[in-house]
Structure formats: structure tokens, C-alpha cells
Amino acid sequence: MTQTAAPADARAAYQHCERITRQQAKNFAYGIALLPGAKRRALSAVYALARRIDDIGDGTLPEADKLAALARVRGEVTALAAGEPPRSPADGPDLVLVALADAARRFPIPLGAFGELIDGCEADVLGTRYATFGELEHYCRCVAGSIGRLSLGIFGAADAERAEPLADALGVALQLTNIVRDIREDLRAGRVYLPARDIERFGCVIAPGGPDGAGELSGAGLTELIRFEAQRARDWYETGLQLLPLLDRRSAACTGAMAGIYRRLLEHMSAAPGEVLARRVSLSAGEKALVAAASLAGRTGSRR
């Protein structure tokens, strides 16, 4: 893939995507900042479109309008994957698609993986529930494993055949961390991601609705349920982080920073699961910066 300078319209488009990343990728931005320029810009373009897809799924439009909007994005990505230039609407070029089209010319980005992300967002819109972890794993591969594979197209890898399932596994780990962190927030939105079989096993009730819209989150086993899901996520990190030695130093640092921030968040939640039930657990900016610095120094590995 060519690494020549981006044309002026693509430079403006990349700047737009990098602004979106800085403003909205509260955790991923620390890792993306560690990449060299061309890869940083390309990954920002990937993030910006992924953010758009997520925002459609999480927005306030009626269900039918959300599904129609997701279908439009699917069509736009399919056209880009076929080599068609992004269409310019009457109000000007779509800067995210312009940046992504340029990035796809420079790197072997598997644009079809956006279709899997859209599949997952459609499941969100339809209120899909998951009876077993196998069903939830498929969802995680759609919404997060897809991002791992898109990122891998930008990073490159010493052994692509081995790297792809590891990137997918790391995506599952990150998404499981999100699911544990956002139990309360998702419940207010009418969504329950944890497998029904796990909820029942620990004698819990996690159900949307209720007079105040907050849903029901109860059961003596809630803290153990959170610890159980946290351990499951740890196991996926153990597999996924085997990706790092297959990447170049800066790409490994980026991936290690992203994963390291989420792993540290997971450890906080596992140590104090009651906090998950009381508030949205997060890391301070200083803590995130320390993780990113350690990753750049090569101190992120697959050990716990």
C-alpha cells in the first residue's frame, strides 16, 4: 500500500476524524496517540466511522429509523470496499468516509468487518438478549472483534493468519469489560447483555423497566456474578495479548495501551464489584497516561 502524502481534501478529513477521536475515544485515544502519523490517521478514520455506527444504535431515533440509518452506512461501506469514491451529499463531502477511503488505499483494511459491527448494532436496536455465553461471544466478536480486525489491517503483523484470531479475542475481552462496567447504564436503556444462564446461576435479577425506568438489579449473588464475568474477561485478555509480539513496536504499544487501560479498569471492578452497582467505574487521566507510557516502554505483556 502506498504511503505518499495525503491530498488536501483527505488531510482535512483526517483532521476531522482525529478531533472525533480525541473528544470521544476517552480510553482508545491514549493508545492511538502512540502510533506514527499514517497509522494514527487511518485508525482515527476507522474509529470515527465506528463511533457513527454506535451513535446511531445508541441514539434517540425510532427503531425503524435507526435500522434504516444503519442500512445506509452498510451501503456506503460496501461501496468503499468495491473501490467506489464516497459520494458527496448536497451539504458537502462526508469527511469520515473521505478519510476512510484514503486509509483503505494505503492499508489493507478489511472494510467488510464494518458489516459485522453494524450487525451487532442492529441487535442492540432490536433489544436482543443472550441466553448463553456462546451467544454473547458472537455479539462481542461482531461489535469489538471486528474493530480488532480492522485495526490489524492498519498495524500489519508478522504472522497475519495467527494474528487475526488473537485480535478478535482481544476485542472480546474489551467488550466484556465494557459490559461489566455498564451494567447499570445499559439496564436504564433497556438492555441486558450478561447471559441469562449466568444471571440465573448466581440467583440474580437483571431486568429493564420499572416505574422509574432504572430496571431491577438485585440478588445476593450480584458481586459474585461480576467477579465471575471479570475472570472470564481476564481469560480472553490472556489469549488476546499474545498478539503483541506479532506487531511492530509502535503498533504493539498502541494495542498494549488500549488493553492495559481496560485491564486495569477490570481489576478495579473485580476488587470492588459493589462499585459497579453504584456508579460508572473509570480511571483517572493520570492512571491512563501511566498505562500508555508503560506500553510505549514495552512493559505490557500477557501476564496478569
C-alpha positions as CSV (number, residue, x, y, z in Angstrom):
1,M,0.0,0.0,0.0
2,T,1.3,3.5,-0.9
3,Q,2.4,5.8,1.9
4,T,2.5,9.0,-0.2
5,A,1.3,12.3,1.4
6,A,-2.5,12.6,1.6
7,P,-4.2,15.1,-0.8
8,A,-5.5,18.3,0.8
9,D,-9.1,17.0,1.0
10,A,-8.0,13.8,2.7
11,R,-5.8,15.8,5.2
12,A,-8.8,17.9,6.2
13,A,-10.9,14.7,6.5
14,Y,-8.2,13.1,8.7
15,Q,-8.1,16.1,11.0
16,H,-11.9,15.9,11.4
17,C,-11.5,12.2,12.4
18,E,-8.7,12.9,14.8
19,R,-10.8,15.5,16.5
20,I,-13.6,13.0,16.9
21,T,-11.1,10.5,18.4
22,R,-9.6,13.0,20.9
23,Q,-13.1,14.1,22.0
24,Q,-14.9,10.8,22.2
25,A,-12.4,8.0,22.4
26,K,-11.8,8.5,26.1
27,N,-9.8,5.3,26.5
28,F,-8.6,4.4,23.0
29,A,-7.2,7.9,22.3
30,Y,-4.3,7.1,24.6
31,G,-3.2,4.2,22.5
32,I,-3.9,5.8,19.1
33,A,-1.6,8.7,20.1
34,L,1.3,6.3,20.2
35,L,1.1,5.4,16.5
36,P,3.2,7.0,13.8
37,G,1.3,9.6,11.7
38,A,-0.1,7.5,8.8
39,K,-1.3,4.7,11.1
40,R,-2.7,7.2,13.6
41,R,-4.7,8.9,11.0
42,A,-6.0,5.7,9.5
43,L,-7.1,4.3,12.8
44,S,-8.8,7.6,13.7
45,A,-10.8,7.2,10.4
46,V,-11.8,3.7,11.5
47,Y,-12.8,4.9,14.9
48,A,-14.8,7.8,13.6
49,L,-17.0,5.6,11.4
50,A,-17.3,3.0,14.3
51,R,-18.4,5.9,16.5
52,R,-21.0,7.0,14.0
53,I,-22.4,3.5,13.9
54,D,-22.5,3.2,17.7
55,D,-24.2,6.6,17.9
56,I,-26.9,5.5,15.6
57,G,-27.6,2.5,17.7
58,D,-27.5,4.4,21.0
59,G,-29.4,7.5,19.7
60,T,-33.0,8.6,20.2
61,L,-34.4,7.9,16.7
62,P,-37.3,5.4,16.5
63,E,-36.3,1.8,15.9
64,A,-37.2,1.8,12.2
65,D,-35.2,5.0,11.5
66,K,-32.2,3.5,13.3
67,L,-32.3,0.4,11.2
68,A,-32.6,2.5,8.1
69,A,-29.6,4.7,9.1
70,L,-27.5,1.6,9.8
71,A,-28.5,0.1,6.4
72,R,-27.4,3.4,4.7
73,V,-24.0,3.1,6.4
74,R,-23.7,-0.5,5.4
75,G,-24.3,0.5,1.8
76,E,-21.7,3.3,2.0
77,V,-19.1,0.9,3.4
78,T,-19.9,-1.7,0.7
79,A,-19.4,0.9,-1.9
80,L,-16.0,1.9,-0.4
81,A,-14.9,-1.8,-0.3
82,A,-15.8,-2.1,-4.0
83,G,-13.4,0.9,-4.7
84,E,-16.1,3.5,-5.3
85,P,-15.3,7.0,-4.2
86,P,-17.5,8.3,-1.4
87,R,-20.5,10.3,-2.6
88,S,-20.7,13.9,-1.7
89,P,-24.2,15.0,-0.4
90,A,-25.5,18.4,-1.1
91,D,-24.1,19.8,2.2
92,G,-20.6,18.8,1.3
93,P,-18.3,15.8,1.4
94,D,-18.7,13.2,4.2
95,L,-15.3,13.7,5.8
96,V,-15.3,10.4,7.7
97,L,-15.9,8.5,4.5
98,V,-13.3,10.6,2.6
99,A,-10.7,9.8,5.3
100,L,-11.6,6.1,5.4
101,A,-11.4,5.8,1.6
102,D,-7.9,7.2,1.7
103,A,-6.9,5.0,4.6
104,A,-8.2,1.9,2.7
105,R,-6.0,2.9,-0.3
106,R,-2.9,3.0,2.0
107,F,-3.6,0.0,4.2
108,P,-5.2,-3.4,3.7
109,I,-8.2,-2.6,5.9
110,P,-10.9,-5.3,5.8
111,L,-13.8,-2.9,5.4
112,G,-16.2,-5.8,5.4
113,A,-15.7,-6.0,9.1
114,F,-17.8,-2.9,9.5
115,G,-20.7,-5.0,8.4
116,E,-20.3,-7.2,11.5
117,L,-20.2,-4.1,13.7
118,I,-23.5,-3.0,12.1
119,D,-24.9,-6.5,12.7
120,G,-24.1,-6.0,16.4
121,C,-25.7,-2.6,16.5
122,E,-28.8,-3.9,14.8
123,A,-29.0,-6.5,17.6
124,D,-28.8,-3.6,20.1
125,V,-31.6,-1.7,18.4
126,L,-33.8,-4.8,18.3
127,G,-33.1,-5.4,22.1
128,T,-31.5,-8.8,21.6
129,R,-30.9,-10.8,24.8
130,Y,-28.3,-13.6,25.2
131,A,-29.2,-16.9,26.9
132,T,-25.7,-18.3,26.9
133,F,-22.2,-17.0,26.8
134,G,-21.8,-18.6,23.3
135,E,-24.5,-16.2,22.0
136,L,-22.9,-13.2,23.8
137,E,-19.4,-14.2,22.4
138,H,-20.8,-13.9,18.9
139,Y,-22.1,-10.4,19.7
140,C,-18.8,-9.4,21.1
141,R,-17.0,-10.6,18.0
142,C,-19.3,-8.5,15.9
143,V,-19.0,-5.2,17.8
144,A,-15.4,-5.5,19.1
145,G,-13.6,-8.3,17.4
146,S,-14.4,-6.5,14.2
147,I,-12.6,-3.4,15.4
148,G,-9.6,-5.6,16.3
149,R,-9.5,-7.0,12.7
150,L,-9.9,-3.5,11.2
151,S,-7.1,-2.3,13.4
152,L,-4.9,-5.2,12.4
153,G,-5.2,-4.2,8.8
154,I,-3.5,-0.9,9.7
155,F,-1.0,-2.4,12.1
156,G,0.2,-5.2,10.0
157,A,1.5,-8.4,11.6
158,A,4.5,-10.8,11.3
159,D,2.0,-13.7,11.0
160,A,-1.4,-12.5,9.8
161,E,-3.0,-15.9,9.9
162,R,-2.1,-16.3,13.6
163,A,-2.7,-12.6,14.5
164,E,-6.3,-12.3,13.3
165,P,-8.0,-14.7,15.8
166,L,-5.9,-13.1,18.6
167,A,-7.1,-9.6,17.6
168,D,-10.6,-11.0,17.6
169,A,-10.1,-12.4,21.1
170,L,-8.7,-9.1,22.4
171,G,-11.8,-7.4,21.1
172,V,-14.0,-9.9,23.0
173,A,-12.0,-9.1,26.2
174,L,-12.5,-5.4,25.8
175,Q,-16.2,-5.7,25.1
176,L,-16.7,-8.0,28.1
177,T,-15.1,-5.3,30.2
178,N,-17.5,-2.7,28.8
179,I,-20.4,-5.0,29.6
180,V,-19.4,-5.4,33.2
181,R,-18.7,-1.7,33.6
182,D,-22.0,-0.6,32.0
183,I,-24.5,-3.0,33.7
184,R,-26.5,-0.1,35.3
185,E,-26.3,2.2,32.3
186,D,-27.3,-0.4,29.8
187,L,-30.2,-1.5,32.1
188,R,-31.6,2.0,32.0
189,A,-31.5,1.8,28.2
190,G,-33.5,-1.4,28.4
191,R,-30.5,-3.6,27.5
192,V,-29.2,-6.7,29.3
193,Y,-26.1,-8.3,27.9
194,L,-25.0,-10.7,30.6
195,P,-26.1,-14.3,29.7
196,A,-29.4,-15.3,31.2
197,R,-27.8,-18.6,32.3
198,D,-25.1,-16.8,34.3
199,I,-27.7,-14.4,35.9
200,E,-29.8,-17.4,36.9
201,R,-26.8,-19.3,38.2
202,F,-25.9,-16.6,40.7
203,G,-29.5,-16.1,41.8
204,C,-29.8,-12.5,40.4
205,V,-32.4,-10.5,38.7
206,I,-31.4,-8.0,36.0
207,A,-34.5,-6.7,34.2
208,P,-35.3,-3.5,32.5
209,G,-38.4,-1.4,33.2
210,G,-39.9,-0.4,36.5
211,P,-41.7,2.8,37.5
212,D,-38.5,4.9,37.3
213,G,-37.1,3.2,34.2
214,A,-34.0,2.2,36.1
215,G,-34.9,-1.5,35.9
216,E,-34.3,-4.2,38.6
217,L,-30.8,-5.1,39.6
218,S,-30.9,-7.4,42.6
219,G,-29.7,-10.6,44.2
220,A,-27.2,-11.6,46.9
221,G,-25.0,-13.1,44.1
222,L,-24.5,-9.9,42.1
223,T,-21.0,-9.2,43.3
224,E,-20.0,-12.8,42.6
225,L,-21.6,-12.6,39.2
226,I,-19.4,-9.5,38.4
227,R,-16.3,-11.3,39.6
228,F,-17.2,-14.3,37.5
229,E,-17.6,-12.2,34.4
230,A,-14.4,-10.3,35.2
231,Q,-12.5,-13.6,35.4
232,R,-14.0,-14.6,32.0
233,A,-12.7,-11.3,30.6
234,R,-9.2,-11.9,32.1
235,D,-9.0,-15.3,30.3
236,W,-9.8,-13.6,27.0
237,Y,-7.1,-11.0,27.7
238,E,-4.6,-13.8,28.3
239,T,-5.3,-15.1,24.8
240,G,-5.7,-11.7,23.0
241,L,-2.5,-10.2,24.4
242,Q,-0.5,-12.9,22.6
243,L,-1.0,-10.6,19.6
244,L,1.6,-8.1,20.9
245,P,4.8,-9.9,19.9
246,L,3.4,-10.2,16.3
247,L,3.2,-6.4,15.9
248,D,5.8,-3.7,15.3
249,R,6.8,-1.7,18.4
250,R,4.5,1.3,18.0
251,S,1.5,-0.9,17.0
252,A,2.2,-3.1,20.0
253,A,2.4,-0.1,22.2
254,C,-0.9,1.2,20.9
255,T,-2.6,-2.1,21.4
256,G,-1.0,-2.6,24.8
257,A,-2.1,0.8,26.0
258,M,-5.7,0.2,25.0
259,A,-5.8,-3.2,26.5
260,G,-3.9,-2.1,29.6
261,I,-6.3,0.6,30.4
262,Y,-9.3,-1.8,30.1
263,R,-7.5,-4.5,32.1
264,R,-6.8,-2.0,34.9
265,L,-10.4,-1.0,34.9
266,L,-11.4,-4.6,35.1
267,E,-9.2,-5.2,38.1
268,H,-10.7,-2.2,39.9
269,M,-14.2,-3.7,39.2
270,S,-13.2,-7.2,40.3
271,A,-11.7,-5.9,43.5
272,A,-14.7,-3.8,44.4
273,P,-17.7,-5.2,42.5
274,G,-20.1,-3.1,44.6
275,E,-18.8,0.0,42.9
276,V,-20.1,-1.3,39.5
277,L,-23.6,-1.4,41.1
278,A,-23.3,2.1,42.5
279,R,-21.6,4.2,39.7
280,R,-19.8,4.0,36.4
281,V,-16.2,3.0,37.3
282,S,-13.5,4.8,35.4
283,L,-9.7,5.5,35.6
284,S,-8.2,8.9,36.1
285,A,-6.4,10.6,33.2
286,G,-3.2,10.2,35.1
287,E,-3.7,6.5,35.5
288,K,-4.4,6.1,31.8
289,A,-1.3,8.1,30.9
290,L,0.8,5.8,33.1
291,V,-0.5,2.7,31.4
292,A,0.2,4.3,27.9
293,A,3.7,5.2,29.0
294,A,4.4,1.7,30.2
295,S,3.1,0.3,26.9
296,L,5.4,2.5,24.9
297,A,8.3,1.4,27.1
298,G,7.4,-2.2,26.2
299,R,6.2,-3.2,29.7
300,T,2.8,-4.5,28.7
301,G,2.7,-8.3,28.3
302,S,0.3,-11.2,28.5
303,R,0.9,-11.9,32.2
304,R,-1.7,-10.8,34.8
